[in-house]
Amino acid sequence: MVWRWLFSVNWSAAWISVPLVMVETYSLVDAFLFGLTMWKLRVRDTPPAPPEDLTVDVFITTYNEPIDLVMTTARAASRISYPHKTWILDDGGRHAMKSAAESAGIGYITRSPDWENHRRHAKAGNLNNALAATQGEFLLILDADQVPEPGIVHSMLGHFANEKVALVQTPQWFHNVTDEDILGSQAPLFYGPIQQGKDGWNAAFFCGSNAMIRREALMQIGITGYVQGVRTTVRQTLRAADKVIARARTEHAATGPHVFQALEEVEMAVRNARKDLHDNRPVASITYDFQRKVDAAARSIVTADVASLQADLDEIGRLSGDNRTVFIDDATIDRLAQRDWSPIGAIKSVRKMVQALDVDRSDEAIPVMPMATNSVTEDMATCMRLHTQGWESVYHHEIQAKGLAPEDLRTMLTQRLRWAQGTMQVFFRENPLLQNGLSAGQRLMYFSTMWSYLSGFAAVVYIAAPIIFLCFGVLPVAAFSVDFFARLIPFLVVNQILFFVAARGRKTWRGQQYSIALFPVWIKACTTAAANVIFGRDLGFAVTPKTRQGDGPPWSLIRPQLVAIAALVIAAVTGLIRMFVGAGAPAGTLVNIAWVAFDLVLLSVIIRAALYKGYTPTEDGEK
């Protein structure tokens, strides 16, 4: 790559040559991060048998999945051999679901009234609501379709003999997938070498289902998150206080010196509160002292105005010959200072500052949210917070539950988009490279997953570069010389050897295809997540459907890929014609046609996926 940057960039066509060398650099970093993950691959021994006196809650999360499907999972969960309590967490609040659960003797939890008119936070909110209603020391979390084996708790609970372990994750495996796995659902590379590699760095991920979590660890990060959220609110309020005070001075310039004096007192209180926050004084003490000073300032304004009013009333009484004195006591002044309808305009500005310091988090249904609510993939965000607090995670490489994979391309695209959006939300909000408490290895393990979703932008360049050369003869490199191939070919070969060695016989080709073929999804995920974090645009939360959606191939959903395929074919034909008429260099043309062929092989999976008609039982027999 040093050679590429210094000696091979075609600066006369920098508009394409520079993006190309940039994405090549991106790919090198991606390969490095993958190799680093594999470097500490950990294969764990069988954990010790757990004690029999631990309390376990099994949570089955559901929103609108078919009731029969949920009950199949719930009945299997109720047969888990370790003593436990099974709960259906019905975020849809369905009466039929409740009746089915009660008939089977299975616990049923839906949102409490506290959630009315508050943000629901999708699956994270559902789990947080259930945490507040249960007491189990350990939580087994299952999606509605993930049917558990009877021994699932026994196989995982022993890892918690290490008191530092907060999370144990097992693979997600799907029984409605053929060996060909056209939609790339099984992810054998991730639920295997990648998770085992991350486990070696104490960074195995929570994947939302088929995982067991220690309640104590969740509650710790919930309380820590609450404190950090309150401190952030206080910091933001104090940062905006100067503008509030300046506006109050402007609006009430003619009200008298007592208003300016009161506002100066508030300004001093702001400075002191900032200093106290910087010195890590308890937030409760800071807000209490600050609010007392603001109340005192507001009361001084009222006292001064009432004193003036008292003098006016006394003068009126004297002039009218009435010797009685109109008297307003301290209690009256306090009531005036508290009333929102107070005619003293400066109080409104002061009151806004007081109300902004909301340590009760009245905007949320419950103040403490153990499961992270800042991303549509609450699992990764929660796991990273556990790691920042010093907790450990375990990847237990044993299939202990079997679920349902998407049965059509439309559903798969919905699922992959949500995963990617959530991951990038975490990246923009809580960049792991900047998080205190994470080790260097943990930072890179989280960052590598987030980095991988930038591949959508790289794919556009990799597709465009050969098209530009074959159609217009624009060289993206100085020359396709021996020097170029002597460096490129070894990199490509070693990169494939890395995947082959790491996979240990597992099929990884489908994953490589989709890393390029889903480039519009990855780009949309990055841009929409950025818009959500920066501009507050809503992403929503799409539950992955468990049945086939629609009839016929969803060609409209893969229009960018179809355009790319057509452009690559046209470019190949154009390049061959240019070469035969002497307008194109033979070496460069052949290299780029090979490049086009490789791109077409990668992208072809999206057409097969669009034509896929779903899993049928006969295919299972063929397996």
Buried (B, 14 or more C-beta within 10 A) or exposed (E): EEEBEEEBBBEEBEEBBBBBBBBBBBBBBBBEBBBBBBEBBBEBEEBEEBEEEBEBBBBBBBBBBEBEBBBBBBBBBBEBEBEBBBBBBBBBEBEEBBEBBEEBEBBBBBBEEEBEEBEBBBBBBBBBBBBBEBEBBBBBBBBBBBBBBEEBBBBBBBBBEEEEBBBBBBBBBBEBBBEEBBBBBBBBBBBBBBBBBBBBBBBBBBBBBBBBBBBEBBEBBBEBBBBEBBBEBBBEBBEBBEEBBEEBBEBBEEBBEBBBEBBEBBBEBBEBBBEBBEEEEEBEEBBEBBBEBBBBBBBBBBBBBBEEEBEEBBEEBEEEEEEEEEEBEEEEBBEBBBEEEBEBEBBBBBBBBBEBBBBEBEEBBBBBBBBBBBBBBBBBBBBBBBBBBEBBBBBBBBBBBBBBBBBBBBBBBBBBBBBBBBBBBBBBBBEBEEBEEBEEBBBBBBBBBBBBBBBBBBBBBBBBBBBBBBBEBBBBBBEBEEBBEEBBEEBEEEBEEBBEEBBEEBBBBBBBBBBBBBBBBBBBBBBBBBBBBEEEEEBEBBBBBBEBBEEEBBEEBBEBBBEBBEBBEBBBEBBBEBBEEEEBBEEBBBBBBEBBEBBBEBBBBBBBBBEBEBBEEEBEEEE
